[in-house]
């Protein structure tokens, strides 16, 4: 999920800087929108379920 958001943010950054022409790179723009929507769907699912952070119960188990 984080990779989808990172790639969409990277594409948005290059579009804002001006190195990517959105009209000429229509396929990349569509893929970037799809990645952003996957990331946003994942965020909404985690917010609705109340799992804002992933924490494992056995994280500090030592000495086994």
C-alpha positions as CSV (number, residue, x, y, z in Angstrom):
1,X,0.0,0.0,0.0
2,X,2.7,2.5,0.9
3,X,4.5,1.8,-2.4
4,X,1.3,2.8,-4.3
5,X,1.1,6.1,-2.4
6,X,4.8,6.8,-2.8
7,X,4.8,6.2,-6.5
8,X,1.7,8.4,-7.0
9,X,3.3,11.2,-4.9
10,X,6.5,10.9,-6.9
11,X,4.6,11.2,-10.2
12,X,2.7,14.2,-8.8
13,X,6.0,15.8,-7.7
14,X,7.4,15.5,-11.2
15,X,4.2,16.8,-12.7
16,X,4.3,19.8,-10.5
17,X,8.0,20.5,-11.3
18,X,7.1,20.4,-15.0
19,X,9.2,17.4,-16.1
20,X,6.1,15.4,-17.0
21,X,3.5,16.7,-19.5
22,X,0.2,15.3,-18.3
23,X,-1.4,15.4,-21.8
24,X,1.5,13.6,-23.5
25,X,1.9,11.0,-20.7
26,X,-1.8,10.0,-20.5
27,X,-1.1,6.3,-19.8
28,X,1.3,7.2,-16.9
29,X,-1.3,9.7,-15.6
30,X,-4.0,7.0,-15.6
31,X,-1.7,4.6,-13.8
32,X,-0.8,7.2,-11.3
33,X,-4.4,7.9,-10.6
34,X,-5.0,4.2,-10.2
35,X,-2.2,3.8,-7.7
36,X,-3.4,6.8,-5.8
37,X,-6.9,5.4,-5.6
38,X,-5.5,2.0,-4.3
39,X,-3.6,3.9,-1.6
40,X,-6.6,6.0,-0.7
41,X,-8.8,2.9,-0.5
42,X,-6.3,1.2,1.9
43,X,-6.2,4.3,4.1
44,X,-10.0,4.5,4.3
45,X,-10.3,0.8,5.2
46,X,-7.7,1.2,7.9
47,X,-9.5,4.3,9.3
48,X,-12.9,2.6,9.3
49,X,-11.5,-0.5,11.1
50,X,-9.7,1.6,13.7
51,X,-6.3,0.1,12.9
52,X,-4.4,3.4,12.4
53,X,-1.1,1.7,13.3
54,X,0.0,-1.9,12.9
55,X,1.3,-3.2,16.2
56,X,2.1,-6.8,16.9
57,X,1.5,-8.1,20.4
58,X,4.6,-10.3,20.5
59,X,7.0,-7.5,19.5
60,X,9.0,-7.4,22.7
61,X,9.2,-11.1,23.3
62,X,12.8,-12.0,24.1
63,X,14.6,-14.9,25.7
64,X,12.9,-17.8,24.0
